[in-house]
């Protein structure tokens, strides 16, 4: 639920701030690392999506070629 997610986020944020000793420089470093990790994950997911789309395109081309070959054989 939304409440549970909000509670967990607040708990995590509190843990980060506490672990950083309430030092803004360290908190900012953690936030930047989290942003970099998020960007990496998003880029990876997009890359995998493009790869899956390419595989589907290649499979469709192969099916089309097989259907064309079957049609040619049927005409003989």
N, CA and C atoms as an extended XYZ file, in Angstrom:
228
Properties=species:S:1:pos:R:3:atomname:S:1:resname:S:1:resid:I:1 pbc="F F F"
N         0.828       -1.190        0.000 N   UNK     1
C         0.000        0.000        0.000 CA  UNK     1
C         0.870        1.250        0.000 C   UNK     1
N         0.248        2.374       -0.301 N   UNK     2
C         0.973        3.636       -0.376 CA  UNK     2
C         1.551        4.014        0.980 C   UNK     2
N         0.781        3.793        2.028 N   UNK     3
C         1.260        4.140        3.371 CA  UNK     3
C         2.512        3.359        3.712 C   UNK     3
N         2.521        2.090        3.395 N   UNK     4
C         3.665        1.229        3.688 CA  UNK     4
C         4.910        1.703        2.945 C   UNK     4
N         4.752        2.074        1.680 N   UNK     5
C         5.884        2.544        0.882 CA  UNK     5
C         6.409        3.864        1.450 C   UNK     5
N         5.488        4.773        1.786 N   UNK     6
C         5.902        6.051        2.362 CA  UNK     6
C         6.635        5.847        3.678 C   UNK     6
N         6.132        4.933        4.494 N   UNK     7
C         6.759        4.653        5.780 CA  UNK     7
C         8.163        4.096        5.574 C   UNK     7
N         8.295        3.150        4.648 N   UNK     8
C         9.606        2.555        4.384 CA  UNK     8
C        10.589        3.590        3.844 C   UNK     8
N        10.117        4.479        2.953 N   UNK     9
C        10.984        5.525        2.414 CA  UNK     9
C        11.472        6.452        3.520 C   UNK     9
N        10.574        6.830        4.411 N   UNK    10
C        10.962        7.699        5.532 CA  UNK    10
C        11.958        6.990        6.439 C   UNK    10
N        11.740        5.699        6.656 N   UNK    11
C        12.646        4.910        7.492 CA  UNK    11
C        14.036        4.833        6.857 C   UNK    11
N        14.083        4.591        5.545 N   UNK    12
C        15.360        4.513        4.824 CA  UNK    12
C        16.060        5.860        4.853 C   UNK    12
N        15.298        6.939        4.601 N   UNK    13
C        15.886        8.281        4.628 CA  UNK    13
C        16.458        8.582        6.007 C   UNK    13
N        15.736        8.215        7.028 N   UNK    14
C        16.211        8.435        8.396 CA  UNK    14
C        17.495        7.659        8.652 C   UNK    14
N        17.547        6.422        8.171 N   UNK    15
C        18.756        5.602        8.341 CA  UNK    15
C        19.951        6.213        7.614 C   UNK    15
N        19.712        6.734        6.415 N   UNK    16
C        20.800        7.356        5.643 CA  UNK    16
C        21.336        8.577        6.384 C   UNK    16
N        20.421        9.441        6.812 N   UNK    17
C        20.822       10.665        7.503 CA  UNK    17
C        21.588       10.322        8.783 C   UNK    17
N        21.078        9.355        9.499 N   UNK    18
C        21.730        8.938       10.749 CA  UNK    18
C        23.107        8.338       10.476 C   UNK    18
N        23.179        7.473        9.451 N   UNK    19
C        24.448        6.822        9.114 CA  UNK    19
C        25.496        7.826        8.649 C   UNK    19
N        25.032        8.916        8.066 N   UNK    20
C        25.952        9.958        7.584 CA  UNK    20
C        26.316       10.947        8.687 C   UNK    20
N        25.831       10.683        9.876 N   UNK    21
C        26.143       11.568       10.992 CA  UNK    21
C        25.569       12.963       10.801 C   UNK    21
N        24.460       13.062       10.087 N   UNK    22
C        23.772       14.326        9.838 CA  UNK    22
C        24.662       15.349        9.121 C   UNK    22
N        25.644       14.851        8.365 N   UNK    23
C        26.550       15.729        7.633 CA  UNK    23
C        26.038       15.891        6.200 C   UNK    23
N        25.664       17.127        5.844 N   UNK    24
C        25.082       17.356        4.510 CA  UNK    24
C        25.962       16.853        3.366 C   UNK    24
N        27.266       17.002        3.472 N   UNK    25
C        28.173       16.557        2.401 CA  UNK    25
C        28.041       15.059        2.178 C   UNK    25
N        27.997       14.302        3.257 N   UNK    26
C        27.875       12.838        3.130 CA  UNK    26
C        26.489       12.446        2.622 C   UNK    26
N        25.467       13.133        3.087 N   UNK    27
C        24.102       12.841        2.632 CA  UNK    27
C        23.997       13.107        1.137 C   UNK    27
N        24.551       14.219        0.690 N   UNK    28
C        24.537       14.558       -0.732 CA  UNK    28
C        25.290       13.510       -1.558 C   UNK    28
N        26.401       13.010       -1.026 N   UNK    29
C        27.155       11.968       -1.733 CA  UNK    29
C        26.312       10.707       -1.889 C   UNK    29
N        25.589       10.338       -0.830 N   UNK    30
C        24.715        9.158       -0.900 CA  UNK    30
C        23.622        9.379       -1.942 C   UNK    30
N        23.010       10.558       -1.924 N   UNK    31
C        21.954       10.852       -2.895 CA  UNK    31
C        22.470       10.784       -4.324 C   UNK    31
N        23.659       11.312       -4.550 N   UNK    32
C        24.230       11.262       -5.904 CA  UNK    32
C        24.515        9.828       -6.329 C   UNK    32
N        24.989        9.015       -5.406 N   UNK    33
C        25.228        7.599       -5.737 CA  UNK    33
C        23.929        6.878       -6.040 C   UNK    33
N        22.886        7.189       -5.278 N   UNK    34
C        21.577        6.580       -5.543 CA  UNK    34
C        21.042        7.008       -6.907 C   UNK    34
N        21.231        8.285       -7.248 N   UNK    35
C        20.793        8.763       -8.561 CA  UNK    35
C        21.563        8.082       -9.682 C   UNK    35
N        22.862        7.906       -9.483 N   UNK    36
C        23.679        7.231      -10.499 CA  UNK    36
C        23.249        5.776      -10.649 C   UNK    36
N        22.976        5.122       -9.539 N   UNK    37
C        22.541        3.723       -9.583 CA  UNK    37
C        21.193        3.607      -10.281 C   UNK    37
N        20.303        4.548       -9.998 N   UNK    38
C        18.983        4.551      -10.639 CA  UNK    38
C        19.121        4.747      -12.143 C   UNK    38
N        19.963        5.700      -12.537 N   UNK    39
C        20.179        5.954      -13.968 CA  UNK    39
C        20.761        4.724      -14.648 C   UNK    39
N        21.692        4.045      -13.999 N   UNK    40
C        22.295        2.845      -14.569 CA  UNK    40
C        21.230        1.759      -14.758 C   UNK    40
N        20.387        1.572      -13.734 N   UNK    41
C        19.338        0.548      -13.812 CA  UNK    41
C        18.351        0.857      -14.939 C   UNK    41
N        17.976        2.131      -15.069 N   UNK    42
C        17.041        2.517      -16.126 CA  UNK    42
C        17.657        2.293      -17.508 C   UNK    42
N        18.929        2.654      -17.653 N   UNK    43
C        19.605        2.444      -18.941 CA  UNK    43
C        19.709        0.966      -19.259 C   UNK    43
N        19.991        0.170      -18.256 N   UNK    44
C        20.093       -1.282      -18.449 CA  UNK    44
C        18.750       -1.864      -18.870 C   UNK    44
N        17.680       -1.413      -18.215 N   UNK    45
C        16.343       -1.899      -18.558 CA  UNK    45
C        15.975       -1.505      -19.989 C   UNK    45
N        16.308       -0.262      -20.372 N   UNK    46
C        16.026        0.183      -21.739 CA  UNK    46
C        16.820       -0.639      -22.752 C   UNK    46
N        18.065       -0.936      -22.437 N   UNK    47
C        18.887       -1.762      -23.319 CA  UNK    47
C        18.318       -3.155      -23.486 C   UNK    47
N        17.865       -3.715      -22.398 N   UNK    48
C        17.261       -5.054      -22.471 CA  UNK    48
C        15.966       -5.029      -23.269 C   UNK    48
N        15.202       -3.956      -23.121 N   UNK    49
C        13.963       -3.820      -23.888 CA  UNK    49
C        14.269       -3.742      -25.378 C   UNK    49
N        15.263       -2.944      -25.745 N   UNK    50
C        15.651       -2.846      -27.165 CA  UNK    50
C        16.132       -4.196      -27.687 C   UNK    50
N        16.877       -4.934      -26.864 N   UNK    51
C        17.376       -6.240      -27.274 CA  UNK    51
C        16.209       -7.205      -27.506 C   UNK    51
N        15.216       -7.175      -26.612 N   UNK    52
C        14.048       -8.047      -26.775 CA  UNK    52
C        13.277       -7.689      -28.039 C   UNK    52
N        13.146       -6.381      -28.319 N   UNK    53
C        12.455       -5.959      -29.535 CA  UNK    53
C        13.204       -6.413      -30.786 C   UNK    53
N        14.532       -6.360      -30.749 N   UNK    54
C        15.337       -6.814      -31.886 CA  UNK    54
C        15.178       -8.321      -32.099 C   UNK    54
N        15.160       -9.073      -31.033 N   UNK    55
C        14.971      -10.521      -31.144 CA  UNK    55
C        13.611      -10.828      -31.761 C   UNK    55
N        12.568      -10.129      -31.304 N   UNK    56
C        11.235      -10.341      -31.868 CA  UNK    56
C        11.198       -9.971      -33.352 C   UNK    56
N        11.896       -8.891      -33.725 N   UNK    57
C        11.948       -8.484      -35.131 CA  UNK    57
C        12.629       -9.566      -35.976 C   UNK    57
N        13.751      -10.092      -35.468 N   UNK    58
C        14.465      -11.147      -36.192 CA  UNK    58
C        13.617      -12.407      -36.306 C   UNK    58
N        12.900      -12.739      -35.251 N   UNK    59
C        12.038      -13.920      -35.294 CA  UNK    59
C        10.921      -13.726      -36.323 C   UNK    59
N        10.367      -12.517      -36.374 N   UNK    60
C         9.299      -12.243      -37.344 CA  UNK    60
C         9.840      -12.369      -38.766 C   UNK    60
N        11.051      -11.888      -39.000 N   UNK    61
C        11.673      -12.018      -40.327 CA  UNK    61
C        11.887      -13.485      -40.673 C   UNK    61
N        12.310      -14.274      -39.707 N   UNK    62
C        12.539      -15.701      -39.955 CA  UNK    62
C        11.226      -16.407      -40.265 C   UNK    62
N        10.177      -16.083      -39.533 N   UNK    63
C         8.860      -16.690      -39.789 CA  UNK    63
C         8.371      -16.301      -41.183 C   UNK    63
N         8.573      -15.049      -41.545 N   UNK    64
C         8.160      -14.581      -42.871 CA  UNK    64
C         8.912      -15.344      -43.967 C   UNK    64
N        10.198      -15.551      -43.795 N   UNK    65
C        11.001      -16.280      -44.778 CA  UNK    65
C        10.541      -17.732      -44.869 C   UNK    65
N        10.260      -18.349      -43.729 N   UNK    66
C         9.786      -19.737      -43.735 CA  UNK    66
C         8.424      -19.857      -44.405 C   UNK    66
N         7.550      -18.894      -44.144 N   UNK    67
C         6.226      -18.916      -44.789 CA  UNK    67
C         6.361      -18.748      -46.298 C   UNK    67
N         7.266      -17.883      -46.719 N   UNK    68
C         7.485      -17.679      -48.156 CA  UNK    68
C         8.031      -18.947      -48.792 C   UNK    68
N         8.947      -19.606      -48.114 N   UNK    69
C         9.513      -20.855      -48.639 CA  UNK    69
C         8.453      -21.944      -48.707 C   UNK    69
N         7.601      -22.006      -47.675 N   UNK    70
C         6.513      -23.009      -47.683 CA  UNK    70
C         5.551      -22.730      -48.821 C   UNK    70
N         5.275      -21.463      -49.089 N   UNK    71
C         4.369      -21.107      -50.194 CA  UNK    71
C         4.977      -21.500      -51.535 C   UNK    71
N         6.285      -21.295      -51.668 N   UNK    72
C         6.971      -21.682      -52.920 CA  UNK    72
C         6.935      -23.193      -53.108 C   UNK    72
N         7.140      -23.938      -52.036 N   UNK    73
C         7.090      -25.392      -52.127 CA  UNK    73
C         5.681      -25.887      -52.458 C   UNK    73
N         4.683      -25.193      -51.938 N   UNK    74
C         3.301      -25.580      -52.207 CA  UNK    74
C         2.926      -25.357      -53.661 C   UNK    74
N         3.582      -24.402      -54.314 N   UNK    75
C         3.291      -24.115      -55.730 CA  UNK    75
C         3.909      -25.126      -56.669 C   UNK    75
N         4.883      -25.883      -56.203 N   UNK    76
C         5.578      -26.845      -57.090 CA  UNK    76
C         4.744      -28.057      -57.374 C   UNK    76
